[in-house]
């Protein structure tokens, strides 16, 4: 038997939560196209044969201080760093992204004396090793934990030969084990799991076989509501939002009913500014109803229950910078 804790780390929005969901075969972590969707560590337990891997999904490692950053940013980075200190191994996730090539200009003018338009080159996919990525990689190496580098989004490569220079680039960084994957499609995720298995120690299972996570159902209410805010609102609004559960009650199911569970849930969405509250409520309450409707559907699938969800919106001005408010809203420092 092999069993151990493995952290999924990387910069924001590289696919860590999508990878966790793919590994587990169900939606446990919320995931949106926006960076910094994940704010807290999330345990997801994977079992097969004589193997148990307790994966820890983490917030993206990013610059926690400076212009536009808050105490909430520091909390998220601290969450990721703490995970590095508590695990047996680390899967470092990077992504392929479009790398624009410089335009070419034709010399000379045409017969009419006009300057020709620059020739546009197609974008190719590559791994961008900018300062933020290199800082993240150094942060992980400093933990001293065994590491695997997973290169995400290889399903977008039409020509797999394009991987060769990328793999050489990674080899120069000192990573012995590299697995190109697609977290969304599932490409080579089984190969990644085989490599992770080699890195976790021998020992008894850490959790019961039927344990998926250690998070309570109330916590998923806060996450699934916040996910819809991230998907439906723009600019800084999603980053000013926190969700707390006011009521979580399981209602008795009538004998003979096709419904196995029925839940009554109410939650409050806290925002940083009055203007953000107006956006969340929307004209005639349309936005908050849409958020509630979508979150209710997701929660119903997560809990396998009929969910009645009521949402409220309140202003907690400056909460992202206030240590007391952060703790009150569930972000313990």
C-alpha positions in Angstrom: 0.0 0.0 0.0 1.2 3.5 -0.8 -0.5 6.6 0.6 0.5 10.2 0.9 -0.3 13.9 0.5 0.4 15.6 -2.8 0.0 19.4 -3.4 -1.2 20.8 -6.7 0.6 24.1 -7.1 1.2 26.7 -9.8 0.4 30.2 -10.8 -3.3 31.4 -10.8 -5.6 30.0 -13.5 -3.3 27.2 -14.9 -5.8 24.4 -14.3 -5.1 23.0 -10.8 -8.8 22.8 -9.8 -9.8 21.4 -13.2 -7.1 18.8 -12.7 -8.3 17.8 -9.3 -11.9 17.4 -10.6 -10.5 15.3 -13.5 -8.6 13.0 -11.2 -11.6 12.5 -8.9 -14.1 12.1 -11.7 -16.5 14.6 -10.3 -16.7 18.3 -9.5 -15.3 19.1 -6.1 -13.4 22.3 -6.8 -14.9 25.4 -8.4 -13.1 26.6 -11.6 -13.6 29.6 -13.7 -11.7 31.4 -16.5 -10.7 34.1 -14.0 -7.4 33.9 -12.0 -7.5 33.6 -8.2 -10.8 31.7 -8.2 -9.4 29.3 -5.6 -8.8 31.0 -2.2 -8.4 28.1 0.2 -6.7 24.7 0.2 -9.1 21.8 -0.7 -8.5 18.1 0.0 -9.6 15.6 -2.6 -8.9 11.9 -1.9 -8.1 9.6 -4.8 -8.2 5.8 -4.3 -7.3 2.9 -6.6 -6.1 -0.7 -5.8 -3.3 -0.3 -3.2 -2.9 3.4 -3.6 -4.4 6.5 -1.8 -3.4 10.0 -2.8 -4.7 12.9 -0.8 -4.4 15.8 -3.3 -4.4 19.3 -2.0 -5.7 21.9 -4.4 -4.1 25.3 -3.7 -4.6 29.0 -4.5 -2.3 30.2 -7.3 1.1 31.4 -6.2 1.3 35.1 -7.1 2.7 38.4 -5.8 0.8 39.0 -2.6 1.8 42.7 -2.0 2.0 45.8 -4.0 -0.5 48.0 -5.9 -4.0 46.4 -6.0 -3.1 43.6 -3.5 -4.9 43.1 -0.3 -4.7 41.0 2.9 -6.9 38.5 1.1 -4.1 38.0 -1.5 -1.6 37.4 1.3 -4.0 34.8 2.8 -4.2 32.9 -0.5 -0.4 32.8 -0.9 0.0 31.7 2.7 -2.5 28.9 2.0 -0.4 27.6 -0.9 2.9 27.9 0.9 1.5 26.0 3.9 0.4 23.2 1.6 4.0 22.9 0.4 5.2 22.4 4.0 2.7 19.7 4.8 2.9 17.2 1.8 5.0 14.3 0.6 5.3 15.5 -3.0 4.3 18.3 -5.3 2.7 18.4 -8.8 3.8 21.7 -10.3 1.4 22.8 -13.0 2.3 25.1 -15.8 0.3 25.8 -19.0 0.9 26.2 -22.7 -0.3 29.6 -23.9 -0.1 31.6 -27.1 3.3 33.1 -27.7 3.0 36.0 -30.2 5.8 36.3 -32.7 6.9 39.7 -33.9 5.3 41.0 -37.1 7.4 41.2 -40.2 7.5 44.4 -42.2 8.1 44.4 -46.0 10.7 46.9 -47.1 9.8 49.5 -49.7 6.4 50.8 -51.0 4.0 49.5 -53.6 3.5 51.1 -57.0 1.1 53.7 -55.5 3.7 54.6 -52.9 1.8 53.1 -50.0 3.5 51.4 -47.1 2.5 47.7 -47.1 0.7 46.3 -44.0 2.8 44.3 -41.5 2.6 40.6 -42.1 0.7 38.9 -39.3 2.2 35.7 -38.0 0.2 32.9 -36.4 0.5 32.6 -32.7 2.1 29.4 -31.5 1.8 27.7 -28.1 4.7 27.7 -25.7 5.6 27.9 -22.0 6.1 31.5 -20.9 8.9 31.6 -18.4 8.3 35.2 -17.2 9.5 36.5 -13.9 6.3 35.5 -12.1 6.6 31.9 -13.3 10.2 31.6 -12.4 9.5 33.0 -8.9 6.8 30.4 -8.5 9.1 27.6 -9.6 11.8 28.8 -7.2 9.2 28.9 -4.4 8.3 25.3 -5.0 12.0 24.1 -5.2 12.7 25.8 -1.9 10.2 23.5 -0.2 12.6 20.6 -0.9 9.7 18.2 -1.7 9.9 15.7 -4.6 8.4 17.3 -7.7 6.7 16.4 -11.0 6.1 19.1 -13.6 2.8 18.8 -15.5 2.5 20.8 -18.7 -1.2 21.6 -19.1 -3.4 22.2 -22.2 -1.5 20.0 -24.6 -4.8 19.2 -26.3 -4.5 22.6 -28.0 -1.3 21.5 -29.8 -2.1 20.5 -33.4 1.5 19.4 -34.0 2.9 17.4 -31.1 6.4 18.0 -32.4 6.0 21.5 -30.9 6.4 19.8 -27.5 10.1 19.0 -28.2 11.5 22.5 -27.6 9.2 22.9 -24.6 10.4 19.7 -23.0 14.0 20.8 -23.6 13.2 24.1 -22.0 11.8 22.3 -18.9 14.8 19.9 -18.8 17.1 22.9 -18.5 15.1 24.0 -15.4 16.2 20.8 -13.7 12.9 18.8 -13.7 13.6 15.1 -14.1 9.9 14.0 -14.4 7.7 15.9 -16.9 4.2 14.9 -18.0 2.3 16.8 -20.7 -1.4 16.6 -19.9 -4.8 18.1 -20.6 -6.6 18.6 -17.3 -9.8 19.5 -19.1 -9.9 16.6 -21.6 -8.0 14.1 -19.4 -5.1 13.4 -21.7 -2.3 11.6 -19.9 -3.8 12.2 -16.5 -3.5 8.4 -15.9 0.2 8.7 -16.7 0.6 11.6 -14.2 -1.0 9.4 -11.5 1.4 6.6 -12.2 4.3 9.0 -11.7 2.8 10.4 -8.5 2.4 6.9 -7.2 6.1 6.4 -7.3 6.6 9.5 -5.1 4.3 8.8 -2.2 5.6 6.6 0.6 4.6 3.1 1.5 2.1 3.0 4.4 -1.5 2.5 5.5 -4.3 4.5 4.0 -4.8 8.0 5.4 -8.6 8.1 5.1 -11.5 5.7 4.9 -12.1 4.4 1.4 -15.4 6.4 1.1 -13.8 9.7 2.1 -13.7 12.2 -0.7 -12.9 15.4 1.2 -12.8 16.9 4.7 -14.9 19.9 3.8 -18.4 20.2 5.2 -21.4 20.7 3.0 -21.9 24.3 4.2 -18.5 25.2 2.8 -19.5 24.0 -0.7 -22.5 26.4 -0.5 -20.1 29.4 -0.1 -17.9 28.1 -3.0 -20.6 27.3 -5.5 -22.3 30.6 -5.0 -19.0 32.5 -5.3 -18.3 30.5 -8.5 -21.4 32.0 -10.1 -20.4 35.5 -9.1 -17.1 34.9 -10.8 -18.8 33.7 -14.0 -21.5 36.3 -14.2 -19.9 39.6 -13.1 -16.9 41.5 -14.4 -13.8 43.5 -13.4 -13.2 43.8 -9.7 -16.6 42.7 -8.5 -15.8 38.9 -8.1 -12.7 39.7 -6.1 -14.6 41.8 -3.6 -17.1 39.0 -2.8 -17.2 36.6 0.2 -20.1 34.2 1.0 -21.3 33.1 4.4 -24.0 30.5 5.2 -26.8 31.7 7.4 -29.0 28.6 7.3 -28.5 25.0 6.3 -31.4 22.8 7.2 -32.3 19.3 5.9 -36.0 19.0 5.5 -37.9 15.8 6.1 -38.8 14.0 2.9 -42.3 12.7 2.5 -42.8 9.0 2.4 -42.9 7.7 -1.2 -41.3 10.9 -2.6 -38.9 10.5 -5.5 -36.6 13.1 -3.8 -34.1 11.5 -1.4 -32.9 14.8 0.2 -34.3 18.2 0.5 -32.3 21.2 1.8 -33.2 24.7 2.8 -30.2 27.0 2.5 -29.8 30.8 2.9 -26.5 32.6 2.4 -25.2 36.2 2.4 -22.9 37.6 -0.2 -20.6 40.3 1.3 -19.2 42.9 -1.0 -16.6 45.6 -0.6 -18.6 48.6 -2.0 -22.1 49.8 -2.4 -21.6 49.9 -6.2 -20.8 46.3 -6.2 -24.0 45.5 -4.3 -26.0 47.2 -7.0 -24.3 45.2 -9.7 -24.9 41.9 -7.8 -28.5 42.6 -7.2 -29.0 43.9 -10.8 -32.0 45.6 -12.3 -35.1 44.4 -10.6 -33.1 41.7 -8.9 -32.3 39.9 -12.1 -28.6 39.3 -11.4 -29.0 37.9 -7.9 -31.8 35.6 -9.2 -29.5 34.2 -12.0 -26.7 33.7 -9.5 -29.1 31.8 -7.2 -30.6 29.7 -9.9 -27.2 28.5 -11.3 -25.8 27.9 -7.8 -28.9 26.0 -6.8 -28.4 23.7 -9.8 -24.7 23.0 -9.0 -25.5 22.4 -5.3 -28.3 20.0 -6.2 -25.8 17.9 -8.2 -23.1 18.1 -5.5 -25.5 17.1 -2.7 -27.8 14.9 -4.8 -30.7 16.8 -3.3 -33.5 19.3 -4.0 -32.0 22.6 -2.8 -34.0 25.7 -1.9 -31.5 28.6 -1.9 -32.1 32.2 -0.8 -29.4 34.8 -1.2 -28.9 38.2 0.4 -26.3 40.9 -0.4 -24.7 43.2 2.1 -21.9 45.7 2.1 -18.8 45.0 4.3 -16.7 47.9 3.2 -13.0 47.2 3.2 -13.3 43.6 4.3 -10.4 42.4 2.0 -8.0 44.6 4.0 -9.5 44.1 7.5 -8.0 41.1 9.5 -11.1 40.9 11.8 -13.5 40.9 8.8 -11.4 38.3 7.0 -11.6 35.9 10.0 -15.4 36.7 10.3 -15.9 35.8 6.7 -14.0 32.5 6.9 -10.5 33.5 5.9 -8.6 32.6 9.0 -5.2 34.3 9.2 
